């Protein structure tokens, strides 16, 4: 895909991997539709990007938001070429003390909201005969570590849907990928009593902008090449 002038939707764009990818794709000349709950952060990022940006602030768990994102891309920029389905939260803990309501909300965000946008995006991309859908999974979408089962379960669900959509997309001009981050330097685990990097003695985490460069590399591959999954993790991470 030649990225200059193409249009990408990015969820969870106000920080972390979403922000890092927005900056990288803006540098590649893409127009962006950014969403997250915190409009002031989105507006600050948009001001710093040398590209056209549409902001759609809102809760990704809102059932109407996925279609609104696709409609905004089509109405403001005339197309939607990439959907980076990235928003998510991480709740972990032992059965006796995990916040059950927070865990159930995580399912709504990490599974239901991801499914809604992914399926709507596929309908749109297949109808135009081109495009890329990227769903953010996790290294924990491939394996389970003690106390992470609730979160890992949401990412196993993302893996299953992504693989199915990839097979459905074969021969349509649409490509589908699961992004599987390891430990990335984001705020995802800031609420943990002990950060995983300290438990695993990892000194250098992957930065969000580095993940963005990986995504750009994938998008720039020729049309006949599909990359169904990308695992990005610190070289020190043994898991």
C-alpha positions as CSV (number, residue, x, y, z in Angstrom):
1,X,0.0,0.0,0.0
2,X,1.2,3.5,-0.9
3,X,0.4,5.3,2.4
4,X,0.5,8.9,1.3
5,X,-3.1,10.2,1.1
6,X,-4.6,7.0,2.5
7,X,-7.0,7.2,5.5
8,X,-6.6,5.3,8.8
9,X,-8.9,5.0,11.8
10,X,-7.1,4.5,15.1
11,X,-8.9,3.7,18.4
12,X,-7.2,4.2,21.8
13,X,-5.3,7.0,20.1
14,X,-4.8,9.4,23.0
15,X,-1.7,7.5,24.4
16,X,0.4,4.4,24.1
17,X,0.5,2.3,21.0
18,X,-2.4,4.2,19.4
19,X,-0.6,7.6,19.8
20,X,2.7,6.1,18.7
21,X,1.1,4.6,15.6
22,X,-0.8,7.8,14.8
23,X,2.5,9.8,14.8
24,X,4.2,7.2,12.5
25,X,1.3,7.0,10.0
26,X,1.1,10.8,9.9
27,X,4.8,10.9,9.0
28,X,3.9,8.6,6.2
29,X,1.4,11.0,4.8
30,X,-1.8,9.3,6.0
31,X,-5.0,11.1,7.0
32,X,-6.3,10.1,10.4
33,X,-9.5,9.5,12.3
34,X,-8.6,9.4,16.0
35,X,-10.8,8.3,18.8
36,X,-10.4,7.9,22.6
37,X,-12.4,9.2,25.6
38,X,-10.1,12.1,26.3
39,X,-10.8,14.8,23.7
40,X,-8.1,17.3,25.0
41,X,-5.4,14.7,24.5
42,X,-6.6,13.9,21.0
43,X,-6.7,17.6,20.2
44,X,-3.1,18.1,21.4
45,X,-1.9,15.2,19.4
46,X,-3.8,16.5,16.3
47,X,-2.1,19.9,16.6
48,X,1.3,18.3,16.6
49,X,0.7,16.1,13.5
50,X,1.5,17.4,10.0
51,X,-1.6,15.8,8.4
52,X,-5.3,16.1,8.3
53,X,-7.0,14.7,11.4
54,X,-10.6,14.1,12.4
55,X,-11.4,13.6,16.1
56,X,-14.3,11.5,17.3
57,X,-14.1,11.5,21.1
58,X,-16.1,8.8,22.8
59,X,-16.2,5.6,24.8
60,X,-15.3,2.7,22.5
61,X,-17.9,0.6,24.4
62,X,-20.6,2.9,23.0
63,X,-22.4,0.7,20.4
64,X,-22.8,3.6,18.0
65,X,-19.1,4.6,17.9
66,X,-17.7,2.1,15.4
67,X,-20.1,3.0,12.6
68,X,-19.5,6.7,13.4
69,X,-15.8,6.2,12.9
70,X,-16.2,4.6,9.5
71,X,-18.8,7.2,8.5
72,X,-16.4,10.1,9.6
73,X,-13.6,8.7,7.5
74,X,-15.8,8.4,4.4
75,X,-17.5,11.7,4.8
76,X,-14.4,13.8,5.7
77,X,-11.7,12.1,3.7
78,X,-13.6,10.1,1.1
79,X,-12.3,6.7,2.1
80,X,-11.3,4.3,4.9
81,X,-8.2,2.3,4.0
82,X,-6.8,1.1,7.4
83,X,-8.7,0.3,10.7
84,X,-6.4,-0.1,13.7
85,X,-8.7,-1.6,16.3
86,X,-6.5,-0.9,19.2
87,X,-8.4,0.3,22.3
88,X,-8.2,-1.9,25.3
89,X,-7.8,-2.2,29.1
90,X,-6.1,-4.8,31.3
91,X,-7.6,-6.1,34.6
92,X,-5.9,-9.1,36.3
93,X,-5.9,-10.7,39.7
94,X,-6.6,-13.7,41.8
95,X,-10.2,-15.0,41.9
96,X,-10.6,-14.0,45.5
97,X,-9.7,-10.3,45.0
98,X,-10.1,-9.4,41.3
99,X,-12.6,-6.5,40.7
100,X,-15.4,-8.5,39.0
101,X,-17.2,-5.5,37.6
102,X,-14.0,-4.1,36.2
103,X,-13.3,-7.4,34.6
104,X,-16.7,-7.6,33.0
105,X,-16.3,-4.0,31.7
106,X,-12.9,-5.2,30.3
107,X,-14.8,-7.9,28.3
108,X,-17.1,-5.2,26.9
109,X,-14.2,-3.1,25.8
110,X,-11.7,-5.8,24.7
111,X,-14.1,-8.2,23.1
112,X,-17.5,-6.7,22.3
113,X,-16.2,-3.3,21.2
114,X,-13.4,-4.9,19.2
115,X,-15.9,-7.3,17.5
116,X,-18.2,-4.5,16.6
117,X,-15.6,-2.4,14.9
118,X,-13.8,-5.3,13.3
119,X,-16.9,-6.7,11.7
120,X,-18.2,-3.3,10.5
121,X,-14.7,-2.5,9.2
122,X,-14.6,-5.8,7.2
123,X,-18.0,-5.0,5.6
124,X,-16.7,-1.7,4.5
125,X,-13.3,-2.8,3.3
126,X,-14.6,-5.8,1.4
127,X,-17.2,-3.7,-0.3
128,X,-14.4,-1.4,-1.6
129,X,-12.1,-4.3,-2.4
130,X,-9.1,-3.1,-0.5
131,X,-7.7,-2.1,2.9
132,X,-6.2,-3.4,6.1
133,X,-7.7,-4.4,9.4
134,X,-5.4,-4.6,12.4
135,X,-6.7,-5.9,15.7
136,X,-4.6,-5.5,18.8
137,X,-4.2,-8.8,20.6
138,X,-1.4,-9.5,23.1
139,X,1.3,-12.0,23.8
140,X,-1.3,-13.1,26.3
141,X,-3.5,-14.0,23.4
142,X,-1.1,-16.9,22.8
143,X,-0.5,-18.1,26.4
144,X,-1.8,-17.7,29.9
145,X,0.1,-16.6,33.0
146,X,-1.2,-17.0,36.5
147,X,-3.7,-14.3,37.5
148,X,-4.0,-13.1,33.8
149,X,-6.7,-15.5,32.7
150,X,-9.6,-12.9,32.4
151,X,-7.4,-10.6,30.3
152,X,-5.9,-13.4,28.3
153,X,-9.4,-14.7,27.6
154,X,-10.3,-11.4,25.9
155,X,-7.2,-11.6,23.7
156,X,-7.8,-15.3,22.8
157,X,-11.2,-14.1,21.6
158,X,-9.5,-11.4,19.5
159,X,-7.1,-14.0,18.0
160,X,-10.0,-16.2,17.0
161,X,-12.0,-13.5,15.3
162,X,-9.0,-12.1,13.6
163,X,-8.0,-15.5,12.1
164,X,-11.5,-16.1,10.9
165,X,-11.7,-12.7,9.3
166,X,-8.3,-13.2,7.7
167,X,-9.6,-16.4,6.0
168,X,-12.8,-14.7,5.0
169,X,-10.8,-11.9,3.4
170,X,-8.6,-14.1,1.3
171,X,-8.9,-13.1,-2.4
172,X,-10.9,-9.9,-1.6
173,X,-8.0,-7.4,-1.6
174,X,-8.4,-7.0,2.1
175,X,-5.7,-8.0,4.6
176,X,-6.1,-8.8,8.3
177,X,-3.5,-8.9,11.0
178,X,-3.3,-9.5,14.8
179,X,-0.8,-7.3,16.5
180,X,0.6,-9.1,19.6
181,X,2.5,-6.8,21.9
182,X,4.7,-8.0,24.7
183,X,5.7,-5.4,27.3
184,X,5.4,-2.0,25.8
185,X,6.1,1.3,27.5
186,X,2.5,2.4,28.0
187,X,0.2,3.1,30.9
188,X,-1.7,-0.2,30.5
189,X,-0.1,-1.7,33.7
190,X,0.4,1.4,35.7
191,X,-2.3,0.4,38.2
192,X,-0.5,-2.9,39.0
193,X,1.1,-3.1,42.5
194,X,4.3,-4.3,40.9
195,X,4.9,-3.5,37.2
196,X,5.6,-6.6,35.1
197,X,8.9,-5.1,33.9
198,X,10.2,-5.2,37.5
199,X,8.9,-8.8,38.0
200,X,10.6,-9.9,34.8
201,X,13.7,-7.7,35.3
202,X,13.3,-6.1,31.9
203,X,15.3,-2.9,31.6
204,X,14.4,-1.7,28.2
205,X,10.7,-1.8,27.0
206,X,9.6,-1.4,23.5
207,X,8.4,2.2,22.9
208,X,5.0,2.9,21.3
209,X,6.5,4.7,18.3
210,X,8.6,1.6,17.6
211,X,5.4,-0.4,17.4
212,X,4.1,2.2,15.0
213,X,7.1,1.7,12.8
214,X,6.4,-2.1,12.7
215,X,2.8,-1.3,11.7
216,X,4.0,1.0,9.0
217,X,6.4,-1.7,7.7
218,X,3.5,-4.1,7.4
219,X,1.2,-1.7,5.6
220,X,3.8,-0.8,3.1
221,X,4.3,-4.4,1.9
222,X,3.1,-5.2,-1.7
223,X,-0.5,-6.3,-2.2
224,X,0.4,-10.0,-2.6
225,X,2.0,-10.2,0.8
226,X,-0.1,-10.8,3.9
227,X,1.3,-10.7,7.5
228,X,-1.4,-12.4,9.6
229,X,0.3,-11.7,12.9
230,X,3.1,-9.6,14.4
231,X,4.5,-10.3,17.8
232,X,6.5,-7.3,19.1
233,X,8.3,-7.6,22.4
234,X,11.5,-6.6,24.3
235,X,14.5,-8.6,23.4
236,X,14.9,-9.3,27.2
237,X,11.4,-10.7,27.6
238,X,11.7,-14.5,27.8
239,X,8.0,-15.2,28.0
